[in-house]
């Protein structure tokens, strides 16, 4: 295996916990202490290492994808400096030091994953998503490649319903796959334009668009105020015993400019640790 050096601090187990918290993820597979992901048709294994991670195989094509996957574009040093002015965040960054939120490297996969998770538990969403991956993806040695857009464009909604998708969600996924929207081009647009283009598609609302900004584009000020988990986390740490409404959560997010995205992830991780 080859060492890929990452910006310090980096806590591998903490940063990859999401892939284990809600069940097996066939496309981001935790196997025998390492993360497996199919990149460019090759299965890549990522393990913890001193100063970064060990990656096998590692070359010029795989390296930038692994760096994005592991959240290296997040500026933790600046966020940690900002967090010292916030009593709650100051505690969380001490407890969760080195947490880098993983990033969904493919835009289509990111959107399909969010559609799958709409209005269901994350455990249920992972199970349905895995059935989709096993049915339409390609298996390597251990992990599967997430189904490509072109393959799902050929599918019929009834095929997805057989996997556990609701009728509407099946239509949304197939409709997204068949749409003319260039998902890669969204990376060049400002946040509000990204949201406008995404929410013009059937089945993609503000919640899905916000998570696309947060978990695929890693935009610093993405703040999924309408997410139930985020709302619970903000209520837990800032609600003084109240369950906050979405608009209250949105308003509280203004105090975290320009680090709303990292704040959301640290609050969610903190909530998970406290429950």
N, C-alpha and C positions, 0 to 999 in steps of 0.2 A: 504494500500500500504506500501511497505517496502523501506526504504532509502538505496540507493546504493551510497556510497561516491566515488567521482571521484577526480582525481588530479586537483588542482586549477592552473590557472583559467579555468572555463568552462562556456560558455554562451550557454545555451540550444537552445534558439530561433534562434540564429545566426548559430549554428552548424547544425541545422536541416532544415535550409532554403532551401536547395537543394530539399527536398521532397515536397516543395510547389511552387518552382519557375517556373516549367514547366508543371504544371497540376497535377492532382491526380495520386498518385502512389499506386496501389492496394496492392502491397507487402510491402510497407513501408508507411502506410496510416496515414496521419495527420487527426485526428478526435477530435473535441471539445477540442483543446489545447494540445493534447498529440499524441505521435507517437505509432502506433500499428504495430506489426510485429508478424508473426506466427513462433514460435520457438519450435522445437520438438513436433509439433502437437498442441501446445497451443498458443492462442493469448495472447501476452504480451503488456501491455500499459506502456509507459514511459512518465513521466511528469517532468517538472522542479521542483527542490526542493533546499532548502538552503544546500550547501555543496555537492551537487551531483544531483541525480535524484530519483524520486519515481518510483518503478517498481512493477507491479502486473501482474502475480505472480512472485516471486523471490525465487529461490532455487539454489543449487549448480550446477545444469545443466545449468540453464539460465544465471547465473551471468557472467561467462566468455564470453558468446556470446554477451551479452549486452555491456560488456566492450569493446570488439572488435568493435562492431557496432558503438559505440560512439567515437571511435578513441583514446582510452586512451593510446595506444602504441606510439603515437607521443610525442616526447619530446619538449613540448612548451617552457619550461624554457631555454633550450639550444638554441632553434631557436630564441627566443626573444633576448637573449644575442647577438647572431650573427647578428640579424637584426639592431642592433644599429650602425653597421658600414656601413649600406646601407641607404642612405637618403630616398629612396622610401619605402623600407620595414619598416623603423623606423616609418614612418607615418601610414602605413597600420596596423602594429601591435597595434598601439595606438587606431586606429579606430575600429579594429576587435578583440580586446583582448578577449581571451576565445574561439575563433573559433577553434574547433577541427573537421577536415574533417571526416565525417562518412565513415565507411569502409564497403564494401560489404562482408558479412560474408561467402557467399557460392561461390566457384570458378566458378561453372557452370553458376550460375545466373549472375555473373560478366561478363563473356564472352558473354553470350547471350544478355545481356543488351548492351554491346558495339557493337556487330554485328548489333543489331536493330538500333543503332544510327549512323551507317556508312553512311555518305553523305546525311543525312537528318537533319532537325532542331530537337532540343531536344523536342519541343512540339509535333512534329509528331512522334518521337521515343517513347515518353511516351504513346501516344495514341495506337500505334501498340503493344507496350509491354503490356499494360493493356488488350488488346483483347486476347493476348496470355495467360496471367495469368488467365483471366476469363474462357477461353476455356479449359485449361489443368491443372490449379491449383485447390486447394481445399479451399473453403471458410470457414472461422471460423465465429465469430460473426460479425466483421466488415471487417477485412483485409483478404487477400487471402495468402495462402502459394504459393510461386513461384513454377512452375511445376518442378518436379524432373527430373533428367536426364533420368532415366529409362522410364518415361512416354513419353518424347519427342523422345526417341529412337524408340518407336513404331509408332510414327506419320509419315505421308507421307508429303513430301514437299508441295503438293497441298493443304493440310489442313492449312498450314501456309500462303500460298498465299491468301487464302480466308480471312485471318485476316489482310491483307495489306502488307505482306512481299513481296519483289521482288522475282523472281524465284531463283536468286542466293543466296540471304540471307536465303530463306527457305531451300535451299540445304545445306548451311553452318551450320545452326543451327541443322538440323537433322544429318548431317555428324559429327558434334562435339559430339552430344549425343551418336552416335553409335561408335565413335572412341575408341581405346584401351588406350588412354592417361590417366594416373592416375593424375587427376587435383590436388588432395590433396598433392601428393608427390612433386609437384612443389615448395611448401613452403620450402623445404630443399635445394633447388638449388640456386646458385648465379644468379644475375640478367640476365647476358648474356645467361646462359644456359636455364633459363626460357623462354626468348625471342626466342631462337633457337628452343625449342621444340614446342612452341605455333605457331610460324610462319611456321612450317612444315605442319600445318593443312590447308586445303583449307578455304579461306575466312578470315584468321587471319593474318593481316599484322602487321607492326611495331606499328601503332597507337593503335590497339587493345591490343597488348602485353604491350605497355607502360602504358595504363590505368589499365591493370590487375596488373602490378607491383605497380602502384600508389594507386588504389582504393580497391584492394583486399589484396595484400600482404603488403601494407603500407611501401614499401621500401623507405628509406630516400632519395635516389638519383634518383628516378624515375622522368623523365622529358619528358612529352609528347610534344616534340618540334613540331611535325607535326599536333597537334590539332589546329583547327581554332580558338577556344576560347583562348587557351594559346598564340597563335601567336598574336591575337588581343590585349590581355592583355599586353604582353611584348612590342609590338609596341606602345601601349598607354603610358606605363610608362618609356620605355627605347629607343624608336625609334626616338625621336626628330622630330616628325611629319611625319615619314616615316612608311609605311607598311613593316615590316621586312619579309624576306624570312625565310623558315624553317631552313636552315643552319645557318643563322644569329641568330635565336632564340636558336638553339642548342649550338652555341658558347657562347652566353650570359649566358646560363645555367651553364657554368663552374664557373662563379663567385659566384654561390650559393652553391657550394659543402661545406658540405654534406647535405644541406637542400633543394634540388631542389623540392622535393615533396611538402613540406609545402609552399615553395615559390610559386609554381604554383597555389596552392589552394588560397593563400592570394591574389595573383595578379588577379585571376579570380573573387574572391569576391569583390575586390576593383573595378574592371572594372564594375561589376554589380551595385555597389553603385553609380558609377559616371555616369551611363547612364540612 
